[in-house]
Amino acid sequence: MPEQTQGPVVQDNNDGTICVQYKPQAEGKHEVQMTCNGDTVKGSPFSCIVDSVGGGFVTAFGVGLVGGNCGQNEEFTVVAAKGTAKDIDIKIDGPSKVDMKRKDNPDGSANVSYMPMTPGAYSIAIKYKSKHIKGSPFNAKVSGEGRKRSQLSLGNSSVYSLKVIEPDIVNLNGTIKSPSGNVEPCILKRLGDGELGVASFNPREKGAYTVYVCSNEKNIKGSPFTINIGDKELAHAGKVKVSGATGDAIANSENELIVDTTDSGYGGLSVNLEGPHRSDVNLIEKRTDRQYVIHYSPHEPGIYILNIRFADDHVTGSPFLLNVGGNPSGRVRETVTKQMEAASASEPGNMCTFILQIPGTNPFDMEASVTDPDGTTELCDVMDLEDFHYKIQFTPKIKGAHILSVKHKSMHISGSPFTYSVGQLNVGGYHKVQVGGPGLERGEVGLPNAFNIYTREAGPGSLSVSIEGNSRADIKLEPRENGFLGCCYTVAKPGMYGVHIKYDDKHIPNSPFMVNISPDSGATRQVTVHSLKDRGLQVDRASTFTVNFNGAKGALHAMIRTPSGGHDDCFIQEMDTGLYAVRFIPRENGVHYVDVKLNDAHIPDSPFAVMVGSTAADPAMVTGSGDGLEVCKCGQKAKFVVKTAGAGSGLLAVVIDGPSKVSMSCHEVDEGYEFVYTPFSAGDYLITVKYGNIPVAGSPWKAVATDGSFSKGNIQGRSKPGTGRKAAPGNEQSTMVVETVEKKPGAKTTKKFRGDASKVTCKGNGLKKCFTNRVLNITVDVRDAGQAMLSVGMIGPNGLCEPELSVKKMTNTTYQVSYKVVEIGEHVLQIKWGDDDIPGSPFHLST
């Protein structure tokens, strides 16, 4: 709202609806932010245009005043004085005639809906008593059918340098105090010159901001820092200068935008392109720190909407209506769907079986293991079936989330490790669908490209697999048991293909997968690799192997991919005709992948996995826990712990995606690392944890952030000011990477045994009656009771422990308990196996 926030009154209508009333104090654009039970209401914040006519206010609001999609009903509402709805005149003109429906209400409001059938700009004229209201005529911009969104976020213009250098920012916490006294967390960032800065800094008021930066709850040198904000530093979206292709564009071509934020103050810049098809949006260069050159390329011709926002507000002219011409790409999309039923629950003691297809593997190099919730790891049975299918079996002993690891040559296959729940299954949702396999990384024309889909932890839902590219894909789904599914596709033309995997109409994490399909490899199959060392490599020490063409012809290219997600070209030197030496120098520990290609096609067995360092980071031994992985509140710290004990050393990365960036810090604990983050907007946040660039089992987690704007149980009355900020128009990402040190499981971790106290037997005269000053014996037999700790205790009539009590092991499964009492009265003998009493315990013995 202009200049000040107005407190609305919320009233329950007792019919499933509520009435929100507020009295505007000024003309212009107002925003109403609405939450229900802490969650942002769909469409919030709602924009309202307020004008004063004849001493009263007239309000117009609704998404239909801004734009929408062809073939969909768009709505808006106009509110005037009670009983004067007849004085409201509304006309809509555009590229095609629209069917407008209007409903006048006794309270002076008019509800309007219309369905545009042709994309383009529609003029909505709203008059009250023959006079245009403020903002009329409104320019609603309508895109083609469907809505695909592509986004680019740039935060350079929202970064303020604190002019101090801190070598390690992982354990730093920052808070910022506004001139009006509001205190909230802030996001800290290391800048390119090594200085510490405040990221996502969007000041909304003039005056002095105070930034507190603490390490281990103590201010760092120079803290607190003061930032003086004048009118020049405040965010002014209207001062952003945009030039280039803002009206007409060409499909499948680079269309250039130049965005200059030099005079616009501090704020984040986002470029968002919506339309009937996907688009590529990329930052090409930064001419200065605040001037950007952006290229976008819609995949198909049509009408698109270009949104350019600065500090969450549209720049002048935004949203822009783009008329995209040019030739269609010729890309073809093929889709298959399957309704996935809930997987049957597995119970302890029953064998669990699942099948994976892993092309390009050797059965003798395959291994699988399962780690139960107690941390016990056992090998699984792996049986080789035809066509690179493997049947993997294991028998769980307890309930809970088990971690399954499937490895080839001691390296995790794509998609491993993953969680397998024993006992009751939780309904996880779309983000719990896991996929993996070579068919999501590379492919070849005319050959089946396979990958595995795992939906067990996601619960029941509708699975769809779409493949879009230069030719139609022949997609086949292979049903398997226990929540597993195989997918295989074949294409006829080379090129870049998009594999879109959705669950309940939502993209799973990392979808769409872009796969480069190479031409028929032909002679590439003749190429062989020799002397490639895949173990014992060391950081900063060169490793060399040879590639023999064996008569093949073409251009050789080799690249190494690092655990941190980077990649470097390898050095290639010709040694003889058709014989090449390939050299690379690893810069970090962990599993690296070496891609070797001839004429852009992978040679047999490429990519090659190599281990660098003596201790590899094993993601299967890493677990995440804590309330911060499930729930959080805007403006408040949430915590979770990532346990790395027993997992070796490596790069631990935490990525949080959601409606806002989050402030994040980390500090070391006994068995791993505790992460603390603060979300700023209500909504869903996906938390991905990677170890050695491999997602750990259970990742990603979905944490739901609530705002808490309304007091619980009190819907009527004034709202409390919420802590949540306005959500970003697209997805925002925050990342923190920690180089871990090797940790051993601490002494606090006690090995858990599994014993059955009900199967323990005991006998002896000491169970029937006790006599003073006489030693009595009891024999305890644990032969069929498994493994556990034997605990024996005895208390006398005075409430004190008996002075003489001993336990002696007689054989591997029998123990002798001896005791002597000295007081007359009732004595209590308690015998436990593990945490449970054995049958008959506690025994009451009288003298």
N, C-alpha and C positions, 0 to 999 in steps of 0.2 A: 504494500500500500504506500502511497506517497508520504514520505517524511516520517510517518508514525504508524505504529501498529494498533489497530482497533480491536478491542475484545468483543467477539461475537457472543451471542446468547444462544445456547443449544437447548431445544425443548423436545421432549419425547412426545410423539403424537399417539402413543399406545396402540398403534396399528401396524407396527413394523417399520415405520418411517420416523424421521426426525425433522424438525424445522430449525434452520440456522438463520438467525436474524442479526444484522449489524447496521449501524447507522453511519454512513459515510460522512466525513467532515470536509472532503475536498473533491474536486472534479479530477478525472484522469483514470489511469489504469490501476486497479486494485488486484491483489492476489489473495485468495482464500486457501490456506493450507489446512487440510482436513485429515485426521487419523481416526481409526477405530480400533480400540484395544491395543493401541500403540503402533499399529500398522498403517501405513499411508493408504488412504482410499484411492482406488483406481481413478486416474485423471487429475488427482491433486498435484500441484496447486492449481486452482481454478482461477482464470483471469476474468475480471469484470471491468467493463468500461462504464464509468459513472459520469453523467452530465446533469446539469441543473436547468430545468425548464419551468418557468412560471412559479418560481419559489420552491419547487420540489425537485427531487433527484430522479433521474431515469437511468436504469442499469441494464446493460446488455452483456451476456456472458455465454460461454459454451464453445466447444472445440469446432463447431460448425462455422464459426466466424473466422477461423484461421485456415481451415482446409481439411483435406481428408483423402479418401480413395474413391475411385470410380466404382459404381455399383453398390455402394454402402450408404446407409442412412446417416446423414450428418445432422446434428441437432444444436440449437441454441435457444436462449430464453431472453425475453425483454421484459423488464419490470418497471411499471410506472405507478402513479398514485392509484389507490383503491377505486375501482369502478371506472377507470379511464382507459381500459385496454382497447376500446373502440377507437381511441385517438392515435393508436400506434399503426403506422403504415409501413409495410415491408415489401420490397421488391428484390428479386434475384435475377441478374442477367449474366450470361456466360456463353461459352462455346456451344452449348446445346440447351434446349428448354428443359427445365427441371420441374418435377412434380412436387410442389410445395404444400405441406400440410400445416395448418395452424389451429391452435386451440386457445381461445381466450378464457381466462379465469376471472372469477369475481374479485379476486384480490388485486387486480390491475396488471397481472402478468400475462404474457402470451408465449406459449410453447410452440416452437417452429421446428419442423424437420423437412429435409429435402434430400433427394438422391441424385447426384450428378452422374451422368452416363458417359460424359466425354471429359478427358483430362484437360486441364487448362486453368485460367484465372477466372473466378466468378466474383462479380460485384454485388455486394449485399447492402442495399440502401435501407436505412432505418430512420423513419421520421416520426416525431411526436408533435402533434398539433401543427402539422405541415412544416416542421422545422427539423433538419438533419440533427441527430444527436451527435455528441462528440465522437470522432473517429469514423463516422459514416461519410461515404460508403466504405464498408469493410472489404478488403481484398482477400478472398479465400482461394487458396491454391490447391488444386486437386491433382494428384498423381494418378498413374495408370493402375489397373487392377493389381491386387496383391501389394505387399509392402516388404521390400528388402532394404535393410539399413546397413550402410557402411560408414565407419567413423574414424576420425583421426583427432587425437587429443594432444595438445602442445602446452606444456606448463612453464616454458622458459620465462614468459612475461609475468608469471606469478611467483617468481623466486626472488627473495631478498637476501643478499649476502650479509652475514654478521661480522665479516672481516676478521675471522679467527680461524686458525687451523687446528683441527682435532684429528689425531691419527686413527682413532677408532670411534665410529658413531653408532656401533651396534647396541651398546648399553646406555645410550644417551636418551633422556626424556626431555621433552620440551612442552612448555605451556606458554600461552600468550594472553595478556591482559589488555582489553580494549580501553579506550579513553573513558567509556561510560562505566567501567568496572567489571565487565563480564570476563570471566576466566575460562578458557577451554584449552584442550591439548592442541599442539601444532605439529606439523610434519617437518622433520629435519632431513636435510639432504646434503651430501658432499658434492660440491660443485666441481667443474672441470679443473679449476686452478688449485684444488685441494682445500678451499675454504668451506666453512660450514654455513649453510643457508637455511632459510625457512621456505618450504615449498607450499604450493597452493595458498599463497597469501593474497586474500581478496579483501582489503580493508573497505568497510562500509561507512566509516565516520572519520572526521578529521580529529587530529590530536595526537597524543603520544601513546604508542603501543609499547608495552613492556614484555620482553621475551625472557623467560627463565629456562636455562639449559642446565640439567643436572646429570651427574654420573654417580651412581650408587647413592642417590638422594642428597648429594652435595653439589652446590653450584660449581660449574667449571670456571676457569679463569676468564674474567670479563663479564660473567653473568651477574645480574640481569642486564640485558641489552635494551636500548631504547630506540624505537623507530618513530620518527616524526612524520606524520602524514598530513599533507596539505591538500588543497583542491587538485593540484597537479598529479598527486599520487593516487587519488581515488579512482576506482575503475569507471571509465566512461565508454560504454559500448558504442555510443554515437560518434565517438572520435576515431574509431577504427576505420581505416581506409582499405577498401577492397576494389581490385581491378582485375580484368581478365574475363574469362568465360563464365559470366553470371547470367546469361540469357540463352545463348545457343551453344551447343556442344556437339561433338562427333563421337559416336559409339566406337569402342575398340581403338581409340586414339588418345594421346595425351592432351588433355585440356588443362590449360594453365590458369592458376589463380595467384595473385600477389596480395598478401594481407600484411598491412603495416599497422602495428600497435604502438608505434613510438610515442605518440602523444595521448595514449589511452589509460595511463596509470597501471596499477598492478591488477592482474587478473589472468585466469586460464583461458586459452583459446580452444574451441572445439569446432570441427568441420564435420557435418553430418549430411550424408546424401541418401535420400529415400526415393524409392521408385519401384517399378514392376520387376526389376532384375537387380542382381548384385552389381557392385561397382568396386573398382580399385581406387583407393585414396592414399596418396603417399606424399611425404615431405621430401622435396627434392634438394633444397638447400636453404640455409639461413644467410641472407645477405648481411644482416646485422643480428644482434641479439634479439631484436624485436620485429624483424621483417622476414616474412616467410614466403617461399615459392612452393606452391602445392600443385601437384598434378592429380587429376582424377580421370578415370576411364570407365564409363558405364559399359556393361557387357552387351546391351542391346539398345536399339533406338526406342524412343518413347518420351513420355512426360515425367520428369523427375523434380523433386523439390530439394534445393540446397539450403541447409540451415547453417549459418555461421554465427556462433555465440561467443561473447567475450564476458567473462565473469558471470556466466549463466544468463546473460541478457542478449537478445538478438542485436546484431549490428545493423546499421542503417540499410534498409532495403531487404533484409532477411526476414522471412524465408524467400529465396529467389526461385522463380519458376523456370526450369530448364527445359528447352525444347531440344531433345537429343536426336540428331539425324544420323545419317551414315548407313552402312550396310549391316544387316544382321550377322552375327558371328557364326551362325550355322551350327552352334552347339546343340547337342541333343541330350535330353534328360530322361532317364529311365528309373522307375521307382517300383519297389516291391514292399509290401507291408505284411506283418504277421502279428496276430494278437498273442502276446506272451501270458501264459497262465502263471499263477503263483507256484513256485517250485515247492515240492514236497519237503517237509521238515526231516532232517537227519537226526537220528538219536544216537547217543553213546552206545558203543558195542556193535552197531550195525555198519557194514562196509559201505563206504561212499565211493562212487565211480563217476568219472567224467572223461570225455574224449576231446583231444585237441588235435588240430591239423597244423603241422609246422614244416612246411616245405623247405628243402635244402639242408636237412639235418641228417646226422648219422645216428642210428639207434644206439650204438655203443657209447656215444657221447652224451646221451640224454640221462638226466637224473631229476628227481622230484622229491621234495621234503615238505613236511607239515609241522608247524609250530603251534602248540595249543596255548590257551590263555595263561597257563602256569609257566610258560617259557620252555617247555620240554619239546625238543625237536626230534622227529623220527623220519626215516626214509620211507617213501611211498613205493609201491610196486608200479613199474613202468613196462607196459607190454606193447610191442611193435605190431601195428596193424598195417594194412595195405595203404598205399598212396600217402605216405608220411603222416598217417593217423597214429596217435598214441593213446592207449587206454591207461589211465592213472587211477590207482586204488589206494585207499587208506582206511583205517578203522579208528575213529575218534574214541577217546576214553571219557571225556568230560564234555559238558555243554559250554557254549560260548563261541566267540569269534576266533577261528583258526586262521593262520597265515600260510598260504600255499605258495611254494617257490618251485618254478620249473626252469631248469637250466640246461643249456647246451654248451659243452666244453667249459663247464663251471661258470658260465655267464648267463644271467637272466635273459630269457626270451622276451620278445615284445609282449607287454601286458602283465608280466610277472614282476613282483609278487601281487597276489590278490587275496581278498578276504573270503572265507567260507564259513558261514554260520552253522553251528550245530545246536539243535534245539529250536526254540521259537524264532521265526524269521521276522525281522522288522521291515516295514515298507519304507525303503530308502528314498526312492524318487529317481528322476532322470539322471542326476549327477552320479549315481552309483553304478551306471552301466559302464563296463570296461571293455575295451577292444584292443586287439593286438595281432600282429602278423605282418609278413612281408607285403601283402596286398595293400597295406596302408602306407607303405614306404616307397615302393617301386613296383614296376610291372613291365610286361612285354606283350606286344601285339600278338594275338592269336593263341596265347597260352592262358590257362586259368590262373588268376591271381587271387590268392586265398587269404582270409583273415578270420579270427575267432571273435565271437561276441559273447559276453558274460552278463546276464541280467538277473542272476539269482538274488543279489543283495538289493536290487532296485524294486522288487515286488512286481505284481502284475501290471501290464500296460501294453500300449500299441507301439510296436517297433516298425520303423520305416527306414529303408536303405535306398538312397537315391544316388545315382552316378551320372554326372554331367560332363560331357566332353565332345570331342570331334566326331564321335560315332556312337551309335546305340550300343549300350552295354547289355550283355546277356547275363542276368544276375540269377544265381541259384542259392537258396537257403537250405541248409542241412540241419534238420532238427536233431538235437541231442538231449540227453537227460540231465537233470539237476541244474537247470538254468543256463546251460551252454548251448551255443548255436554256431554253426559254421556258415560262412558266406564266401562264395566264389563268383568271380565275374570275368568275362572275356570281352575284349574290344577289338575292333578291326583296324583302327587308325592310331598312329602315335600322337603324342601331345600331352598337355597337362589336363588331368581329369580331377574333378572335385567329387569326393566321396562324402555325402551328407548322411549322417546317422542321427535320427531323432527318436525320442522315446516320449510318448504322449504329446507329440507335436512340439517338443522342445529339443534343441540341439544338445547332444551329450557333450561333455568337456572336450575341447580341441576340435570339434566338428565345425566346418567341413575339413577333411583331410585332403591336402593337395598332393596328388600322386603323378609322377612323371612316367608316362608309358613310353618305353623306348621301342624303336622299330625291331623287326625280327633280328635277333642277335646274330644269327648265321655264323659267320667266321669267329665271332666273339667267343663262342664255346671252345675254340681251339686254344685260347690263351690260358697259360698256367702261371702260378706264383710259386716261387721257391725261396727258401731261407727266411721266411717271415717268422720272427720270434714273437710268440703271443704271451710269454710270461717273463717276469724278471726285468722288465724295462725300468729305467730310472729317469727321473725328471732331469731335463737339460742335457741328456745324453742321447746322441744321435743313434737312430736305428735304421738299418738298410735291408732291403730285400730286392729280389730280381723278378722281372716279369718277362716271360718268353712268349712271343707272338705265335710261334710254331706255324709260320706261314700265313697268318692273318695279316690284313692290311688295315691301316687306319691311324687315327690320332689317339694317343694315350693320355689320360688325365687321372690324377690321384689326389685325394683330399682326405684329411684327418679331422674327425669330429670329436670334440673334447667333452668331458663330463659336465663342464659348466655351460654347455650349449653353444660354444663357439666353434669355428672351423678354420682350418689353414690349409693352403695348397702344399702338396709335397714337392720336393725337388726331384726332377726326373732327368736322367742323363743316359744317352744311348751308349752302350758298351760294345755292341756288335750289331750286325744286321738282324733286326727282330728281337734283340735282347737289350733290356733296359734295367738300370738300377734306380730304385726309388728310395728316397731318403727323407726322414722326418725327425723332428725333435719335440718330444712331448714336454709341455710346460707345467703339467699338474698331475697329481695322483688320480687313479681311478681307471675305469674302463673307457677306452677310446675305440672309435670305429674308423677303419680305413676303407674309403670308397675307391675302388679301382675300376675305371670305365674305359672302354674302347668305342670310339664314335658315339659317345653319350649313352652307351649301354653297359650295364654292369657285367663284368666278367664272372665266370662261375665262382660261387661261394662269397662274392662281394656283397655287402661290406664285411671286412674281417675284424673281429673283436680282439683287442690286445689289452693286457693288463699292465698298468704302469704303477710302480711302487710295490713295496713288500706287503702292505696291508691294504686290501681293497675295501671300499665302503660297501657294505651289504645292506641294501634297503629292506630286506626281509626281516632284519633284526631291529628295525626302527619302528616305534609305535607312537601314536599321538593320543593324548588324553586331556580332559579338562572341560569345564563348562563353556569356555570360550569357543569351543568347536561346535556348539549347538545354539547358544543364545548370547545376546549382548544388548547393550542399550546405548543409544546415541549420546556422545559426550562423556561416556564412562568407560573405564578400562576393563577389558576382558582378557583373561589369561588362559593359556594352555601350555602343556609341557610336551616336548618331543624327546623321547628317550632314545639315546644313541649308544648306551652301554652295550658292549659286545659286538658293535657293528663296525668297528674299525674307524679310521679317520677319512674324512672327505668333505665335500662341499654340501652343506645343508641349506636348501633354499625354501623360503616360505613365500607364496604368492597369494594375495588376497584380492579377489575380483568382486566388485559390488557397485552400488549406486553412488558411492563416493570413495575418494581415497581415504586411507586410514593412517593415523600416526602409529608407528610400530617401533618397539625396542626389544632387546633380548639380553638375558644374562644367564650365566652358566650355573647349573645346579649339579647335585651329586651324580645323577645318572643321565644327564643330557642338558637341554637348554629350555628355559622358560621364555615364551614369547608373550608380550603384552601389546595389545592393539586397542585403538579407540576409533570406532566408526562415527561418522558425522551425519549420515542420512539413514532413515529407516529403510528396511528392505532386506533382501537375501544377499549374503556374502559367501562366496565359495572360497574355501581355504585349501590350497594345494601345497602339500609338503613333498619335496623331492630330496633324495639323497644320492649324490653322484649322478644327478640329472635323471634319476628314475623315480617315478612317484611311489611313495611307500604304500603299503596295504591300507585300505580304508580311505585313502585320499582320492578325490577332494571331499571335505566335510562342508556342510551347509549350515552356517550360523545365521539365525534370524535376528535382525536388529530392530528393536522397537523404540518408539519415540517417547511414549508416556506423556503425551500432551494433555490428556484428560485424566482426571482422577478416577480411579476404579470405583464402580458402584454409584457414580454421581454423574449421570449424563445431562442432568438439567442444571443450568447455571453457567457461570463464566468458566472458560477454559483456562488451564494453567499454561504459562508460556512453555512451549516445548523446546527441547535442546536440539532436535534434528534440523539439519539444513535442508534446503531444497535439493532434491536428488538430481544428479547429472543427467543430461538427455540420453547418454549412452553408458556403456560400461567403463568403470575406472579401475585401474590396477595399481597395486602397491606391492613392492618386492623387497625382501631382505635376504642376504646371503651371508652365511657364517661358515668359516673354515674350522671344522671341528677338530678336537684332539681325541686321541683314542682313550676310551673309558672302559674300565672293567666293571662288571656288576658289583655294586657296593655290598658291604657286610650287612646292610639293613635288609637286603633281599634274601629271604629264607626259602630254601627249596621246599616246594610243597609235595607232600606224599599223598598217596591215595590209599586209605585203609578203610575197612568195613568193620566197625566196632561190633556190629551185631553177630559177627562170626567168631568172636573171641570166646573161648570157654575157660572156666576156672573151677578148681576143686580143691578140697582139703578141709581138715578139721577147723582151721581158722576162720571158715565162713559160717560156722554154726554157732559157736559160743566161744567167748574168750575168758581166760582165767588170769588173775593178777599174778605178776612176777613169773609168768611161764611163757617161753618162746613158742609161738604158733606159726605154722607154715601154710601157704597157699600156692598152688601151681597154676600159672596162667599160660594157656596155649593159644598162640596166634597163627597157627599153621595155615588156615584158609582166609585170614583177615587182611591180606595185602601188606603194604608197607605204611607205617606210621610211627609216631612217638608214643611210648608207653609212659603214662603218668600215674603215680600212686601217692595218695595222701591219706592221713588218718588224724582225727581230732578227738580229744577226750572230753569228759563231762564238764571240765572247767573251761572249755573253749580254746585250749592250747593244743599245739601239735604233740603227738605222742613222742616221748623221748627216744624210743628205739623202733626204727622202721628201716628196712633195707630191701633192695631188689637185686637179685643175682641171676645172671643169664646161665641157664643149664645146658640148653642145646640151641640150634639156630632158630627154633620157633617156640621154645618154652622158657619161662622165667619163674623163679621162686621168690615169693614175697614173704618176708619174715617180720613179725612184730612182737612186742612185749608191752603190756599195759600195767600200770601201777595203781590206778584209781578204780574204785568201785562206781559203777553207773553205766550209762549208755555211751558207746563209742561208735563213731561213724568212719567207715573205710570207703574211700572213693578210688575207683580204678578207671582210667580213661585210655582209649586207643585213638590217638589223634585228638580231635576236639570233642569226641562223643564218649559217653559212658558205655561200658560194656554191659551186657545183660545182667540185671540185678543190682548194679551200682547206682547209687551209694548203698553199701551194706550197713545195717544197724545191728550192732553187737552189744550184748549186755553181759556184765559180770555178776 
